[in-house]
Amino acid sequence: MKQTAVEWFFDNLKNHEIQAEHYGLYKQAKEMEKQQIGYTKEDVLKAGEMGEINHHDTKHIVSWIDEAKEYNKKFKSL
């Protein structure tokens, strides 16, 4: 699985002495990262399984996420 920058940084911190406050900062950074990135395909699928999004909407949202990823892959490299 691909790591985010925050996960990479925290994994590298583990090689050094970590104080308890570092873990709190890590959790805060992960929450900020999630807000900046938005919902993942997995988040949408999980919400659909839990009934928070109806099945029809879940399929459409996942489709849009896939389309956006393909678009970004194609045009961000230009």
Beta strands, then each sheet from edge to edge (+ up, - down):
end
